[in-house]
Amino acid sequence: MNWKTLLSASLPILVLFLYSILFHVNIILSLEKINIIVILSFIASYLFQILFIAIRDSKIVKVSLANAYKARLLGNAVGLLVPGWAGQELTRAIVYNRENKELIDAFSLSVAEASFDVIAGSIIFLAILPLKFYAIEFLYILVAIGNIAGWGIGMAYVYSTAGRHIGIEKSILRLAKFDQYYFVLLKGKDAIKNNISDINIIYYFALTIAGYLVLSAGIFPLVHNYFYDILVTMSYFVATLFPIPGASGVSELALAILLPSTYVFDIVILEYVCYSLGYIFIGEINISELKKEMKKIREYGKFYQDSKS
């Protein structure tokens, strides 16, 4: 066993240890208090959800299922420490790059994948919410609707403008002094439109919804009502969409509204444990290849700017 394999295997444990120090949480003691059936159910449902999502991602990006599975697990893990597109989406793009996918295309498609995650999750939340509604959840409703509208409009814009030079886009990038990278935007929009055809959108949404339904089954040993489990899971998901770093406070509140306080901490800890498992695949990130891709983008950007001047 080489040092990279050893580091990959031990990294989830090290990350959990670091988390426990930073937030003064005894994760080991917390896990000991949780029924082993609950732990296994939570982990199994998470891994099976990732399988459904990876099937979808592999079709979108046109990579192997194994590559898409690793990308999703590692992306979720990195997203714990690096929020936003620089975490999950960029990590998945780097893993896709290992199967000779250009970084621009891979990153653009990673962002497009997120649109399915957000829209499908928000729709499930709104559909199941009447099961048990509290007035405070009105804020969560606004966030869900806002994300459906925002991502929907964004994707519609990409499809309607792909392959075209848009003046306002150029002006914005010129003001930001990124005009030499306008080709990145053009190439990214083309990749999304070419890889995600209208006929497959329903199929991708179906896989995404199936993944969320599988994930919801993970807390059944805690709450023996599957429909209520879906409500809890999707309420927690929508809370992560709040424009707050790490969804601090609102995600825990989403659980506290629906569950006894003793369960809230258990679920948060179990989620962190599941996400940390992705660090096993940290070796999938090839820094030297990433540098080569970034160099190509910079060089092409200079060429693009010179050709337009």
MOZIFEN-V898644 format. One line per field, one symbol per residue. psi: psi as a letter, one per 20 degrees, with the letter a starting at -180 (. if undefined). A space follows every 50 residues. Layout:
psi->???
This chain:
psi->orhggggghighghghggghghjlpnhghghhipphhgghgggghghhgh gghhgghhhgilrqhgghggggghghghhhhnrahiegghggghghhhkk pqhggggghgghghhgggggghggghhihihopqhhihhhggggghhggg hggghhgghhipjqppghgggghghjkjhijhhggghghggghhhnqhhi ggghhgggghghhghhihjhhgologhhggggghggghhiiqlpojkpgh ghhhghhiqqhhhghgggghgggghhhhihkhiioohhhghgghghgggh ggggghhi.
